[in-house]
Amino acid sequence: MLSSIDVIMVSTMAFMISAVFRNSSLATGLSIFLLFMGGTITAIIATKYSLAKYILFANTDLTQYMDGAPLVEGMTAGFSIIMLLIYFGVFQLLAFLVFTRRDIAA
């Protein structure tokens, strides 16, 4: 169940990219790339910068709290859940606003 958060957030991001750029191929390709590489890139950034805890992919793996080894020092499960809710809300709001403006204008 905790591992499915990653897929939910990436699919929400793909929906937002598709609505904003009106290109489903770009959304699919970018989402698959970020699904596979997002965690790795975030782990590399986290070794140098503590601000990496605000990146989406640092928070999608909630199993890191079961193991007791968060990616960035000071991260908690509550912090990650709040960050995921913020990202989810921003993705949905942005997709809704862009979609309704383009749909009304067309």
PEMO-V194418 format. One record per residue. N is the residue number from 1. RES is the residue in three letters. SS is DSSP state (H for helix, E for strand, - for the rest). PHI is phi in whole degrees, -180 to 180 (none if undefined). D_FIRST is the distance of its C-alpha to the first C-alpha in Angstrom with 1 decimal. Layout:
<<N | RES | SS | PHI | D_FIRST> <N | RES | SS | PHI | D_FIRST>>
This chain:
<<1 | MET | - | none | 0.0> <2 | LEU | - | -69 | 3.8> <3 | SER | - | -76 | 5.4> <4 | SER | H | -76 | 5.4> <5 | ILE | H | -60 | 7.4> <6 | ASP | H | -59 | 10.1> <7 | VAL | H | -68 | 10.7> <8 | ILE | H | -63 | 10.9> <9 | MET | H | -70 | 13.3> <10 | VAL | H | -69 | 15.3> <11 | SER | H | -69 | 15.8> <12 | THR | H | -66 | 17.0> <13 | MET | H | -66 | 19.2> <14 | ALA | H | -64 | 20.6> <15 | PHE | H | -62 | 21.4> <16 | MET | H | -65 | 23.3> <17 | ILE | H | -64 | 25.1> <18 | SER | H | -64 | 26.1> <19 | ALA | H | -72 | 27.5> <20 | VAL | H | -73 | 29.3> <21 | PHE | H | -96 | 30.9> <22 | ARG | - | 53 | 31.2> <23 | ASN | - | -141 | 30.3> <24 | SER | H | -72 | 27.4> <25 | SER | H | -67 | 28.3> <26 | LEU | H | -63 | 28.1> <27 | ALA | H | -64 | 24.7> <28 | THR | H | -67 | 23.3> <29 | GLY | H | -64 | 25.0> <30 | LEU | H | -66 | 24.2> <31 | SER | H | -68 | 20.5> <32 | ILE | H | -65 | 20.2> <33 | PHE | H | -60 | 22.4> <34 | LEU | H | -69 | 20.3> <35 | LEU | H | -62 | 17.0> <36 | PHE | H | -84 | 18.8> <37 | MET | H | -104 | 21.2> <38 | GLY | H | -60 | 19.7> <39 | GLY | H | -66 | 18.1> <40 | THR | H | -67 | 21.3> <41 | ILE | H | -64 | 23.6> <42 | THR | H | -65 | 21.9> <43 | ALA | H | -64 | 22.2> <44 | ILE | H | -67 | 25.8> <45 | ILE | H | -66 | 26.5> <46 | ALA | H | -67 | 24.9> <47 | THR | - | -70 | 27.5> <48 | LYS | - | -110 | 30.3> <49 | TYR | - | -126 | 29.2> <50 | SER | H | -79 | 27.3> <51 | LEU | H | -72 | 26.8> <52 | ALA | H | -65 | 24.1> <53 | LYS | H | -68 | 21.6> <54 | TYR | H | -93 | 22.1> <55 | ILE | - | -75 | 21.1> <56 | LEU | H | -54 | 18.0> <57 | PHE | H | -75 | 16.6> <58 | ALA | H | -76 | 17.2> <59 | ASN | H | -108 | 14.7> <60 | THR | - | -76 | 11.8> <61 | ASP | - | -91 | 10.7> <62 | LEU | - | -81 | 9.5> <63 | THR | - | -71 | 9.5> <64 | GLN | H | -65 | 13.2> <65 | TYR | H | -83 | 13.6> <66 | MET | H | -71 | 12.5> <67 | ASP | H | -78 | 15.2> <68 | GLY | - | 84 | 17.6> <69 | ALA | - | -132 | 18.7> <70 | PRO | - | -66 | 18.0> <71 | LEU | - | -62 | 19.4> <72 | VAL | - | -119 | 22.2> <73 | GLU | - | -58 | 24.0> <74 | GLY | - | 96 | 23.5> <75 | MET | - | -79 | 20.0> <76 | THR | - | -125 | 18.0> <77 | ALA | H | -65 | 14.5> <78 | GLY | H | -63 | 16.4> <79 | PHE | H | -61 | 18.2> <80 | SER | H | -65 | 15.3> <81 | ILE | H | -65 | 13.8> <82 | ILE | H | -64 | 17.5> <83 | MET | H | -63 | 18.0> <84 | LEU | H | -65 | 15.0> <85 | LEU | H | -66 | 16.5> <86 | ILE | H | -65 | 19.9> <87 | TYR | H | -61 | 19.1> <88 | PHE | H | -60 | 17.4> <89 | GLY | H | -64 | 20.5> <90 | VAL | H | -66 | 22.9> <91 | PHE | H | -62 | 21.6> <92 | GLN | H | -67 | 21.8> <93 | LEU | H | -64 | 25.2> <94 | LEU | H | -64 | 26.7> <95 | ALA | H | -63 | 25.8> <96 | PHE | H | -65 | 27.2> <97 | LEU | H | -64 | 30.4> <98 | VAL | H | -68 | 31.2> <99 | PHE | H | -63 | 30.6> <100 | THR | H | -69 | 32.7> <101 | ARG | H | -67 | 35.5> <102 | ARG | H | -72 | 35.8> <103 | ASP | H | -70 | 35.6> <104 | ILE | H | -73 | 38.4> <105 | ALA | H | -69 | 40.5> <106 | ALA | - | -80 | 40.5>>
